[in-house]
Amino acid sequence: MRPSASRPPSASRPPRAGKPRGAGLFAAALFALATLPAAADDPVFSGLVASKASFTVLTDALSVGDDRALWSLEQSANLRFRASAGEKGTVYGAFNLRAWAADAPDPAVAFAEFAGIDPETVRTELSTEAEIERLYVSLRGESADLDAGLMRVAFGYAPAFRPTDIVNPPNPLYPDARPRGTLGVAASAYPTGDAKLRAFFATRATAAFGSSGGAAAATGSGSGDAPVRPLAGVSADLNARRFSLQPLYLLRLPESAGDVPDQYAGLSLKIEAGAGVCLDALWTNEDRGAAFEKGLKASASADWSAFDAKLYLLAQYLWNGPESNGVNGIAEVTGRQYGFGNVSWQWDDYTRFGLSCLANLEDGSVAPALTAGHEPFQGLSLGLTGRLYLDASGDGGELSPASTNYRGTVEATATLRF
């Protein structure tokens, strides 16, 4: 798994300065919120405001100069609201605002300089964007629910790699990325107190195995380059005292009438037995005639805490049969076997430290990261993250500087929640 070589992990592909993406939709949504019927309860607002400073060292991808250091500053906000609509309806919304400036927000600046092109033609000194993250209506009944609009459609229990989360699979390189919503509808029924059945249709899903994206996932931006192809399916959630089970079956509609839909069958199992054990697998027939393991994507993980939950350990293995995975802007996985580990220590009630590492087990390339977090007071979180891209074999592995174009990154963040 690697970030896109076209831009640093801390920055997504920027729009033109002064032209916020989705600004019209954002303004329309605010107007709709302001004109909600008087009978509805007053909306409840919450959210966060974050400031981030990043420093990235790029490799010399063109082999004609030295490594290049980039800096960037970013201010972002996630604004959420909830408003009652009648006795059983609720309207949910969330909006993202972002402004950033960078010495060179895209390695294309460096490439332009090497090629003798005026770098100002590709440099963006200040960029802004706005987008709607969620905007949907939820109707709640005694034994059934209905959700419709722009919402999150999530599957699976796995921590870092989550094969069954086909619409927006998480990326261990960007644990704080905000998953984007999908336009769709989901109907849920509750036959018992421990069981949930769900049928859904998602219009914004892309190919589960075969898109590109990359660093856009770091901010929840980007929508991938694969054509949009809707998904329709059913899932169930079964919960017991020691385990939770979620089977999943869905179809991805074909590109043209007459083609056979791609099928996906998944299963996520979480067991509490001293340590938390999770198995998560998804199989597809997208590659017709391929061997079973070619269509299988599966992970196994175990997590454990000790010393009154101050110490937390996580280990996960991923088998990636299709050898690629990119949906809605999430970076591609191009190998077959991966490992992920995380160790964190809660120093006191307000301070924590962590060490994580993503590894391609086939070529020996790794991306370790050190993190530190502190809460000076309730609502304010300070964070510092440093990540390196290393290659044990020296053969240009997937996570190596030669493949990613990155030596390393350092990010400092301050997040205020309200």
RAMOGI-V169491 format. One record per helix or strand of 2 or more residues. SS is the DSSP state (H for helix, E for strand). FROM is the first residue (numbers start at 1). TO is the last residue. Records with the same first field share a line. If there is no record, write none. Layout:
BEGIN
SS: FROM-TO, FROM-TO
END
This chain:
BEGIN
H: 23-34, 108-114, 119-121, 172-174, 215-218, 292-295, 401-404
E: 44-58, 68-85, 89-102, 127-140, 144-151, 182-192, 195-202, 231-239, 243-252, 262-272, 276-284, 296-306, 311-320, 337-346, 351-360, 365-377, 380-388, 390-391, 406-417
END
